[in-house]
Amino acid sequence: MVFQRVIDYKWLLIACVILLSNMVVYQLSFVSALSDEQVQGMVIGSLIDCAIVAPALLLLQKRKWTVKNFVVFVAAGILFARLVIPNGLMEPFRYITFSAIAVEAGLVFVELIILFVFIKYLPSIMRTVKLEQEQLIFAFPRIVAEKVKDNVLMRVLCQEILVFYYAFCSWKKKQPGGYTVHKNTMYVGVLVMIFHAALFEAVAFHWFFHDRMPILAWGHTVLSLYGLLFLLADSRALVLNPVRIENGNLYLSNGLLKQTKIELKNISQLHTSLQDEKIYHFKVLGNTEEQPDFILELKELQTIQIVGGFEKKAKYIGVYADTPAQLRSEIELVIIEK
């Protein structure tokens, strides 16, 4: 399973290695002993890595080759290079940095217009959400998509709102009826372990880099704190959104990490086991089972919302639950009745 995950995310891992190596190399002492020509060649190599190689690998991972995505990734790569390369070494290439900033500013301006449209419709969205019987984690993104243009920015914005809601405003909510997916796993233990490891790593990283690269140190600290907040929100979303069958739909949720709403009429059949590498597993952290409790085979590809506002398509979905026999029986009963 781990090896398969490495294969699935190989381009992302290679890109991370390239960016990390460029970040570390400028902290080594030998750089000061290089000649001006050697340093200039080193900087050009870093710019190529950050602005061309890494973006190309990330687009390979994302599998969405569009001009907009390429321009955004290239500009972001140049800005990343500006952060990791010392000011003195980057001075001859300052115009490249300015052009990247201009591109990003233009894109941000366009996205801000979309954001203002969202704010305009926010009161109407909230009124509609309160009238919905559907779980918030499913209803809120759907209603936003109905009232505002559906794009990646809107999906990311919806997720961020849900993160803060579940982290700060959901503690008085009681767990609704449904089939839990985490009680018979080591989810709580793994969550506590990750929480402590992330906290200690954030402190150590900040302490090590706060003198050398203060911008990177503070940026990492902010991201680490957000990561801890996300873990907290994800745990609450997992508890408050068990697997449920309502109005002819099967609601599957692994907290904020992934969710999907499956029309029961789209289910072709249920399998106890299936040897297929294309199975999409709805498994929480800490679940050590290698095979799902049962597998849904769908007539048409099912869209799955995953963290970061992205989507995946799947024909086979592996289902895990604390009481799988009862869940499977209810699904089969509803399918037979229909």
N, C-alpha and C positions, 0 to 999 in steps of 0.2 A: 504493500500500500504506500509506504513512504517513498520507495523507488519510483512508483508510478506518479506520485505527486511531483517529484523532482523532474521527471520527464515532461509532465504537463506544463511546468513553469520554468523550463530550461532557459528560454530567452530572457525572462525576467531576472533569473539568477545570474546569468552572464552579464547582463547590463549592470546589475548591482555590483558585481565584482569589478567591472571596469570603472564605474564611478567611485567606488571605495578606494581602489588603487590610486586613482588620480588625486583623491582627497588626502591620502596618506603620504604620497611621495614628496609633496612640498613641505612636509614636516621633518624630513630627513636632513641631516647635517651636510651631506655631500653636495646639495644644491648650491650652497654658497661658494663651493670650489670650482664650479663650472664656468666656462668662458661665456661671453655675451652671446655668441653664435649658438653655443650648445643650449643655453637657457631659452633662447628664442625658439629653437627647434623643439624643445621640450614643451613650451607653451603652445606652439602650433599643434603638436601631437595631442595635448590635452583638449584643445578646442575641437579637434576632429573627433576625439573619443566622445566628448560630452555633447557636441552639437550634431554629429552625424551617426556615429556608430551606435551609441546608446539609444538615441531616438529610433533608429531603424530596428533595433532589437526589441524595444518596447512595442513598436507597431506590429512586429511579427507576433508578439505575445497577445496583443489586443486583437489582431486580425481585422483591423479596420484601416485600410490604406486610403486616406482621403487627404486632400491638399490642406484642409484646415488642421487636421490632426498633426500632419507633418510639420507645418509652420509652428504650431503651438509647442510641440515637443522640441524642435530645434531652438526656438527662443528660450524655452525653459532650460535647455542644456547649456546655452551660452550664459545665462544668469547663474546657473550652478557653477560653471567654470569661474565666473567672476567672484564667487564667494570663496572658492577653495584656492585660487591662485593669488598670491600676495600682490598688493597694489602696485609695487614697483615693477614687477615682472609683467603685469597686465597692461601697463601704461601704453605701450605701442599699439595695442589692439582695442583702445577705449572706444573707437567708433563702432566696432562690432557690438560692444556692450550696449551702446546707445541705441543702435538699430533694434536689438532684441527687446530693450525696454519699450521702444515705440510700438513694436508689434504687440507685445503683451498689453500695453496700455489701450491700444485700439480694441483688442479682443475683450478686455475688461469693460470698456465703455459699452460695447454691444450687450454683454451679459448683464450689465447694470440696468439697461433699458428693460430687459426681460424681468429682472428682479423687481423693478418698480411696478411692472404690470402685475406681478405676483402679489405685491403689497396692496395694490388697488383692490384685488379680488379676495384678499385674506379674510375680511369680515364675513363675506358671503360663504367662503369655504368653511369657516368655523361653524357657522349656523347650520350648514348642511351636514357637517360631520356629527354634530350633536344629535341630529335626527336619525342617523344611521344605526342599524342594529349590528352591522358587520364589525368585526374586530378593527380597532383603530389602525393597526399596522398595515391592514389591507385597504381600509376605507379612505384614509387620508391621502395616500399617493394617487389613488384612482380619481378622487374628487378634484384634486389639483390638476391632474391631466385633463379632466373634462372641462375645466374652466380656464386653464392657462395652457399655452403651447407645451406639449410634452417633449422635453429634450433632456440631455444628461444633466444640465445645470439644475433643472427643476427636480429631477430625481435625487440628486445630491442634496439639494436644499431640503427636500422632504425628509430625507434620512437624518440630516442634522437637527431638524426640528424634533423628530422622534427621539433622537439621542438625548436631547435636553429634557424632553417630556418624561421619558422613562427614568432618567437619572435623578430628576428633582421633583416631579409632580405625580408619580405613580405609586407612592408608598402607602397610600390609604386604600388603594384598589385591592379587592380580593380576587383570588384566582377563580376564573369562571370554570364551568364544567367542560370536560373534554378529556383527551388522552395525553398525559404528560409524557415527555421523552427524555427526561434527565435524571429522574429519581433513582433509577437502577444503574446509573453510571457513576464514574468518578468526576463528574462535571464540577462539583463544588471544590473538591480538592485540587483539581487542575487549575481552576479559576484563581484560587488563593495562591497557588504556586506561581502562576504567571503574574499575578498582581504584585507579589513581593519581588520577583525577579525584575520586572519592569521598573519598579520603584528604585531598587538598588542600582540598576544599570543607569537610570536617569541621573542619579546623584553622582555616580562614579564618572560618567561621561562628561557631565558639566564641570566637575572638579578638574578633570584632566585637560579639557580644552578651553576653560574660561579665560586663560591668559594667552594662549596661542591663537585661537579662532573664536572670539567672543560671540560673533553673530551665529556661527554654527552651534556653539554651546547653548545659547539661549533658544535658538530655533529647535534644537533637539529636546530641550527641556519642555517647551510648550507642546511639542508633538507627544512627548511622553505623558504629560498630564492629560492631554486629550485622550490618549490611548487608555489610560486608567479610567477616565470618565466613560469612554465607550464600553469598556468591559463591564462596568457597573450597570450601564443602561441596557446592555445586551442581556445580562442576567435577569433583569426585571422583565424585559420583553419576552424572554423565554418562559418565565413563570406565568405571565399574564396572557400568553397566546398559545395554549395547548392545541393539539390537533383536534379539529372539530369538523362535523358534517352538518351543514345547514343549507336549506333551500337548494338542494341538488348540487351542492359544491363541497369539495373536500379542501379544507384549509390546512396547509402544511407550513410550519414555521420553525426555524432554528434561531429564534430571537431576531436580532437585527442583521444577522449574517446572511440569511437567505429565507425567502418566502415564496410561496406560489399558491394560487387558487385554481383547483382543477375541477372542471365540470365532470360530474360522475358519468355522464353519457359519453365523455371522451375516453373513458377507461375501457380498453379492449378486453384485458384479462389480468388476473393476478397470478404471480408465480411465487412458489416457495423458494426456489433458487434458480439462478440463470447465469450462465457463463457469458458475460458480455462486458467488454471494457467500457462501453458507452453508458453504463448505469450511472445516474447522478444520485449520489448518496446524501440523504437528509439525516446526517449524523452529527450530534453535538460533540463538543470537546469532552474528552474523558471517556467516550464510548469506545471500548477496545474490541468490540465485535467486528470481525472481518467481513461478515455477510449480513445484509439487512434481514429484518424479520420477515418481510415479503417485498415483492417487487411489483410495481404498477407498470403495465404495458399500455401505452396510450395510442389511440388511433391517429392523432395528429400531434406534432411536436408541441410540447408544453413550454411556455415562457416562465423562466425562474428569475426573480429579482434577487440580485446578490449585492453585497456590501459595495459602496462606492457609486451607486446609481447605475451599475452595469446589469446586463441581462445575459442569460444563457438559454439555449434550447435543449430539450431532452425528450427522448422517446421512452426511455426506461427510468423510473425513479425508485430508488431504494428507500423503503420506509422503516424507521426504527421507532419503537414505542415501549413504554413500561408494561403495557398490557396488550401485546400485539394480537393475540387471538380474538379478543373482544373487538378491537378496531377492524380487523379483517372481516369478521362476521358481519359487522354493521355495514361495511362497504359492500360486501357481497349481497346482503339483504336488500339494500337500497337499489343496487344495480338490477337485481332480479325483478323487483317491483316495477322498475321503469321499463 
